[in-house]
Amino acid sequence: MIALLEAHRAGLLARAHLLRNVIAGLVVGVVAMPLAMAFAIASGAKPEQGLYTAIVAGVATALFGGTRVQISGPTGAFIAVLAGITAQYGIAGLQIATLMAGFILLAMGVGRLGGVIRFIPDPVIVGFTSGIGVIIWVGQWKDFFGLHPTGPTLHFHEKLIGLLQVLPQLDAATSLIGIGSLVVVMGGAKLLPRIPGLRRVPSPLVAMLLATGIQALWHFPSVATLGSAFGGIPRALPGISFPEISLGQALQLIGPAFAIALLGAIESLLTAVVADGMAGTKHDSNQELIGQGIANLLAPLFGGFAATGAIARTATNIRNGANSPVAGVVHALFLVMVIVLLAPFAAAVPLAALAAILFATAWNMSDVPHFLRVLRRAPLSDKLLLAVTFLLTVFVDLVVAVNVGVVIAALLFMKRMS
């Protein structure tokens, strides 16, 4: 059932519930603003494209998804896949692949495949999410330290070696802003909730504002900003634009499209499960895939790219009292107001501050305690599955990692049954 209709039938669209959902939506919008820009840059897109994606996906999944409180947009889980697609096919190729992924997600939802995703083993999910965390972490060294690597960067080990070679040449001002931002992001997440009046202020936003204020005040010439790297953010919303797709492009992008669809399905349904546990709801997995399919069909038409359910933003939404799709729509409208009213001030945002936010995202995604717990306590077969998936994600490819992990899990299951 569409989440909006379910909320209406449950009486959650009444005036009595409106204020709490508006407040939750505003808080999530504040959280989403720096994350959307950071994820866009890390994926090879422009910062405003991350905001466009969050706006379109936020509305689409709120209205057509299978859970009442899901918040969708750009996520850290997509960075490794999207950055590779952008590097090989350009941003136009990424948008075409996203469009194709939207059709695949729709087909999965209509074909009622939502329940199948939950059978992917936990070691496979932990392995590829931890691997993505490592890829994000290393990928942000360049902006965090102000490095200028040279040479090939197609593979992870090549990028790592290139960054280590130029690490002694780090820029002092950029590194200090990055380190200071990271301290604020990590420390503020524990400190701000204890301060009256600041409990709902997200630490990534505080870090970004402080770093922006420092750069605007002292104008360090060596510090890269949104203005110097991207020319700032346009103070306007994009019009609808249909990408030109040839048969040759479509055939080339089938693999990347399936990668986006598979990862989007896993991430959005995991988020829906988390939302059920926090809010006491029960999601419709097939309708959720349909909602995510619609979001990924629409996002490229308005200048965006791939989106999926965001666990951190969804959890923030629930903690602030959301119980209907109104919060998701309000979060999107807040981002529209940010673009229209505050875009000129974004030019001074240092890339090092956004890299610090992604460092924290990488740490949270890696879930190191869970990873180590599986290595210590799980059966040998699960340890093998975790290690193979993790190493393939980091050094080969996420799609290969998930496919190999699922195949190994199926073989181990057949061995147990025999």
Secondary structure as the mmCIF struct_conf table of DSSP 4:
data_model
#
loop_
_struct_conf.conf_type_id
_struct_conf.id
_struct_conf.beg_label_comp_id
_struct_conf.beg_label_asym_id
_struct_conf.beg_label_seq_id
_struct_conf.end_label_comp_id
_struct_conf.end_label_asym_id
_struct_conf.end_label_seq_id
HELX_RH_AL_P HELX_RH_AL_P1 ALA A 3 ARG A 9
TURN_TY1_P TURN_TY1_P1 ALA A 10 LEU A 13
BEND BEND1 ALA A 14 ALA A 14
HELX_RH_AL_P HELX_RH_AL_P2 ARG A 15 ALA A 42
TURN_TY1_P TURN_TY1_P2 SER A 43 GLY A 44
BEND BEND2 ALA A 45 ALA A 45
HELX_RH_AL_P HELX_RH_AL_P3 PRO A 47 PHE A 64
BEND BEND3 GLY A 65 THR A 67
TURN_TY1_P TURN_TY1_P3 ARG A 68 VAL A 69
STRN STRN1 SER A 72 GLY A 73
HELX_RH_3T_P HELX_RH_3T_P1 GLY A 76 PHE A 78
HELX_RH_AL_P HELX_RH_AL_P4 ILE A 79 VAL A 110
TURN_TY1_P TURN_TY1_P4 GLY A 111 ARG A 112
TURN_TY1_P TURN_TY1_P5 GLY A 114 VAL A 116
HELX_RH_3T_P HELX_RH_3T_P2 ILE A 117 PHE A 119
BEND BEND4 ILE A 120 ILE A 120
HELX_RH_AL_P HELX_RH_AL_P5 ASP A 122 GLY A 139
TURN_TY1_P TURN_TY1_P6 GLN A 140 GLN A 140
HELX_RH_AL_P HELX_RH_AL_P6 TRP A 141 PHE A 145
TURN_TY1_P TURN_TY1_P7 GLY A 146 GLY A 146
BEND BEND5 GLY A 151 GLY A 151
BEND BEND6 LEU A 154 HIS A 155
HELX_RH_AL_P HELX_RH_AL_P7 PHE A 156 VAL A 166
HELX_RH_3T_P HELX_RH_3T_P3 LEU A 167 GLN A 169
HELX_RH_AL_P HELX_RH_AL_P8 ALA A 172 LEU A 191
HELX_RH_3T_P HELX_RH_3T_P4 LEU A 192 ARG A 194
BEND BEND7 ILE A 195 ILE A 195
TURN_TY1_P TURN_TY1_P8 PRO A 196 GLY A 197
TURN_TY1_P TURN_TY1_P9 ARG A 199 ARG A 200
BEND BEND8 VAL A 201 VAL A 201
HELX_RH_AL_P HELX_RH_AL_P9 SER A 203 TRP A 218
TURN_TY1_P TURN_TY1_P10 PRO A 221 SER A 222
BEND BEND9 VAL A 223 VAL A 223
STRN STRN2 THR A 225 THR A 225
HELX_RH_AL_P HELX_RH_AL_P10 LEU A 226 PHE A 230
BEND BEND10 ARG A 235 ALA A 236
HELX_LH_PP_P HELX_LH_PP_P1 LEU A 237 ILE A 240
HELX_LH_PP_P HELX_LH_PP_P2 PHE A 242 GLU A 244
HELX_RH_AL_P HELX_RH_AL_P11 LEU A 247 GLN A 252
TURN_TY1_P TURN_TY1_P11 LEU A 253 LEU A 253
HELX_RH_AL_P HELX_RH_AL_P12 ILE A 254 ALA A 279
HELX_RH_AL_P HELX_RH_AL_P13 SER A 285 LEU A 298
HELX_RH_3T_P HELX_RH_3T_P5 ALA A 299 PHE A 302
TURN_TY1_P TURN_TY1_P12 GLY A 303 GLY A 303
STRN STRN3 THR A 308 GLY A 309
HELX_RH_AL_P HELX_RH_AL_P14 ILE A 311 ARG A 319
TURN_TY1_P TURN_TY1_P13 ASN A 320 GLY A 321
BEND BEND11 SER A 324 SER A 324
TURN_TY1_P TURN_TY1_P14 PRO A 325 PRO A 325
HELX_RH_AL_P HELX_RH_AL_P15 VAL A 326 LEU A 342
HELX_RH_3T_P HELX_RH_3T_P6 ALA A 343 ALA A 348
STRN STRN4 PRO A 350 PRO A 350
HELX_RH_AL_P HELX_RH_AL_P16 LEU A 351 SER A 366
HELX_RH_AL_P HELX_RH_AL_P17 VAL A 368 ARG A 377
BEND BEND12 ALA A 378 ALA A 378
HELX_RH_AL_P HELX_RH_AL_P18 LEU A 380 PHE A 395
TURN_TY1_P TURN_TY1_P15 VAL A 396 VAL A 396
HELX_RH_AL_P HELX_RH_AL_P19 LEU A 398 MET A 417
#
